[in-house]
Amino acid sequence: MKSLKENFQKTHIVIIGSGIIGKFNALELSELGFCVTIIDPAQHKNSSNAALGLLMGNMYQKRRGRSWDLRKQSIELWPHWITFLQKFNNKLNIEKPLIQLTTNEEKFRKLEKFIYENNDINLRILEKDSIFIKNIQKAFQTKNMRGMISFKDGRINATSLLKTLDKYLKLEKINCLNEEITKIRKSNNQWISTTKNNEDIKSDIVILCNSLKAVDLIESMSHIKLKPVLGQAMEVDIDDAEVDLLSLPKQFNIDGKNIIAKSKNKLIIGSTDEYSTKPEENTFEKLTNFLENKPNWLSKGKISKKWYGIRSKPDGEPSPIMRKIEDGLIICTGFYKNGILLAPACSKWVANEIKNYLS
Ligand SMILES: Cc1cc2nc3c(=O)[nH]c(=O)nc-3n(C[C@H](O)[C@H](O)[C@H](O)COP(=O)(O)OP(=O)(O)OC[C@H]3O[C@@H](n4cnc5c(N)ncnc54)[C@H](O)[C@@H]3O)c2cc1C
């Protein structure tokens, strides 16, 4: 009798879109033995390349429902994938812990309640005098910050992760096509994906991981709607001998803004949620308005890099969209937030869906 892996080898799967979700699906499915082709005309210009890579899973305050289940599963799966991917890049890692801070009394009370009710040893309240935030208070010249620390959450460098996945795809000889898919249709029990150059690619299964453009390919088959959400981030150079950014925790969040201390005098700050496709001009103000009084070194900081990414948000249903559209056609997209965090859990869902379909 043929092994499951031998049967999978005969199944050709086309993945449309090569952001973090497409690439992670390719990894999961190729490790299961499937024959995978991944197609994207602009894989380096997507929202995944803009991501800061914060993995905010365990600190998610609603501990029930689909969103929590996906987070929980991803947190459990990440260590396995990190160990696996370290074979291709031994520097790839998740930097822990992650700190979430607020200057708002009401928000802090909510955090306190959440930690009190969940009794999770990986989460702890940070009071104003906590040693973990002493240097943040000092640098940001405020005594009003409080929050929580999560020893299970952290950050993975998204660029490094994407490059590692590229290396894996190359070494495993996964077919990667630099093409745009303009049409998909079913014929004789096979899916045909047509490229802009009118080339037909046949497969048994198609997975749509192409964000906003997914709806164009399935217009006649579903009523899914996605809207664009733009997010921005920037790197700020500071020139102040008094402030050493390396004395701060590596990554933290103050009232919704993610902050990464990149070097002694370089800070990354992101991200925003803008319902548009064009970045607005006042990025610096928007990204640095998390404190009532900005410290001088931040006001005088110079933007050395600025970037943005356009994500897709499901309109009228929760994010992300993971669904079978038709036999052999799956959609896994609409990650307007947390695509990096959720990639392992969502790829697992897709793999299970395919295994069920084939069994
Ligand atoms: C500034 C910023 C900071 C962020 N920070 C974080 C963070 O800290 N943690 C976190 O978890 N998430 C973060 N995110 C969110 C995260 O980046 C997204 O959720 C994630 O990248 C979505 O990945 P994706 O693969 O679904 O989409 P994308 O990366 O956008 O990839 C979709 C791909 O589909 C391709 N495509 C489109 N149409 C076609 C077609 N017709 N044929 C073939 N290919 C096609 C595109 O070229 C593109 O490469 C951040 C986002 C931004 C913008």
The ligand as an SDF file (V2000), in Angstrom:
LIG
                    3D

 53 58  0  0  0  0  0  0  0  0999 V2000
    3.6940   48.6070    9.0070 C   0  0  0  0  0  0  0  0  0  0  0  0
    3.1630   47.2370    9.3160 C   0  0  0  0  0  0  0  0  0  0  0  0
    3.5470   46.6030   10.5050 C   0  0  0  0  0  0  0  0  0  0  0  0
    3.0590   45.3200   10.8060 C   0  0  0  0  0  0  0  0  0  0  0  0
    3.4890   44.6990   11.9400 N   0  0  0  0  0  0  0  0  0  0  0  0
    3.0840   43.4470   12.2240 C   0  0  0  0  0  0  0  0  0  0  0  0
    3.5630   42.7840   13.3820 C   0  0  0  0  0  0  0  0  0  0  0  0
    4.3260   43.3520   14.1520 O   0  0  0  0  0  0  0  0  0  0  0  0
    3.1540   41.4860   13.6170 N   0  0  0  0  0  0  0  0  0  0  0  0
    2.3030   40.8400   12.7550 C   0  0  0  0  0  0  0  0  0  0  0  0
    1.9800   39.6680   13.0120 O   0  0  0  0  0  0  0  0  0  0  0  0
    1.8160   41.4670   11.6630 N   0  0  0  0  0  0  0  0  0  0  0  0
    2.1860   42.7430   11.3720 C   0  0  0  0  0  0  0  0  0  0  0  0
    1.7040   43.3850   10.2680 N   0  0  0  0  0  0  0  0  0  0  0  0
    0.6560   42.7120    9.4680 C   0  0  0  0  0  0  0  0  0  0  0  0
    1.2530   41.7240    8.5140 C   0  0  0  0  0  0  0  0  0  0  0  0
    2.2520   42.3710    7.7570 O   0  0  0  0  0  0  0  0  0  0  0  0
    0.1820   41.1720    7.5760 C   0  0  0  0  0  0  0  0  0  0  0  0
   -0.8650   40.6330    8.3260 O   0  0  0  0  0  0  0  0  0  0  0  0
    0.7520   40.0760    6.6650 C   0  0  0  0  0  0  0  0  0  0  0  0
    1.9130   40.5290    6.0360 O   0  0  0  0  0  0  0  0  0  0  0  0
   -0.2400   39.6280    5.6230 C   0  0  0  0  0  0  0  0  0  0  0  0
    0.4310   38.6980    4.7860 O   0  0  0  0  0  0  0  0  0  0  0  0
   -0.2010   38.1370    3.4610 P   0  0  0  0  0  0  0  0  0  0  0  0
    0.7020   37.0720    2.9700 O   0  0  0  0  0  0  0  0  0  0  0  0
   -1.6290   37.7830    3.7200 O   0  0  0  0  0  0  0  0  0  0  0  0
   -0.2560   39.3780    2.4430 O   0  0  0  0  0  0  0  0  0  0  0  0
    0.8810   40.1000    1.6030 P   0  0  0  0  0  0  0  0  0  0  0  0
    2.1810   40.1090    2.3150 O   0  0  0  0  0  0  0  0  0  0  0  0
    0.3360   41.4240    1.2200 O   0  0  0  0  0  0  0  0  0  0  0  0
    1.0600   39.1680    0.3310 O   0  0  0  0  0  0  0  0  0  0  0  0
    0.0970   39.0470   -0.6750 C   0  0  0  0  0  0  0  0  0  0  0  0
    0.8510   38.7300   -1.9750 C   0  0  0  0  0  0  0  0  0  0  0  0
   -0.0870   38.4010   -3.0050 O   0  0  0  0  0  0  0  0  0  0  0  0
    0.4810   38.7990   -4.2270 C   0  0  0  0  0  0  0  0  0  0  0  0
   -0.5530   38.8730   -5.2660 N   0  0  0  0  0  0  0  0  0  0  0  0
   -1.5810   39.7490   -5.3420 C   0  0  0  0  0  0  0  0  0  0  0  0
   -2.3330   39.4860   -6.4250 N   0  0  0  0  0  0  0  0  0  0  0  0
   -1.7560   38.4360   -7.0570 C   0  0  0  0  0  0  0  0  0  0  0  0
   -2.0820   37.7090   -8.2400 C   0  0  0  0  0  0  0  0  0  0  0  0
   -3.1590   38.0300   -8.9840 N   0  0  0  0  0  0  0  0  0  0  0  0
   -1.2780   36.6720   -8.6140 N   0  0  0  0  0  0  0  0  0  0  0  0
   -0.2100   36.3250   -7.8520 C   0  0  0  0  0  0  0  0  0  0  0  0
    0.1210   36.9750   -6.7100 N   0  0  0  0  0  0  0  0  0  0  0  0
   -0.6370   38.0200   -6.3140 C   0  0  0  0  0  0  0  0  0  0  0  0
    1.1030   40.1570   -3.9050 C   0  0  0  0  0  0  0  0  0  0  0  0
    2.0900   40.5310   -4.8670 O   0  0  0  0  0  0  0  0  0  0  0  0
    1.6770   39.8990   -2.5110 C   0  0  0  0  0  0  0  0  0  0  0  0
    3.0430   39.5620   -2.5560 O   0  0  0  0  0  0  0  0  0  0  0  0
    2.1640   44.6550    9.9230 C   0  0  0  0  0  0  0  0  0  0  0  0
    1.7790   45.2960    8.7310 C   0  0  0  0  0  0  0  0  0  0  0  0
    2.2700   46.5650    8.4290 C   0  0  0  0  0  0  0  0  0  0  0  0
    1.8390   47.1920    7.1320 C   0  0  0  0  0  0  0  0  0  0  0  0
  1  2  1  0
  2  3  1  0
  2 52  2  0
  3  4  2  0
  4  5  1  0
  4 50  1  0
  5  6  2  0
  6  7  1  0
  6 13  1  0
  7  8  2  0
  7  9  1  0
  9 10  1  0
 10 11  2  0
 10 12  1  0
 12 13  2  0
 13 14  1  0
 14 15  1  0
 14 50  1  0
 15 16  1  0
 16 17  1  0
 16 18  1  0
 18 19  1  0
 18 20  1  0
 20 21  1  0
 20 22  1  0
 22 23  1  0
 23 24  1  0
 24 25  2  0
 24 26  1  0
 24 27  1  0
 27 28  1  0
 28 29  2  0
 28 30  1  0
 28 31  1  0
 31 32  1  0
 32 33  1  0
 33 34  1  0
 33 48  1  0
 34 35  1  0
 35 36  1  0
 35 46  1  0
 36 37  1  0
 36 45  1  0
 37 38  2  0
 38 39  1  0
 39 40  1  0
 39 45  2  0
 40 41  1  0
 40 42  2  0
 42 43  1  0
 43 44  2  0
 44 45  1  0
 46 47  1  0
 46 48  1  0
 48 49  1  0
 50 51  2  0
 51 52  1  0
 52 53  1  0
M  END
$$$$
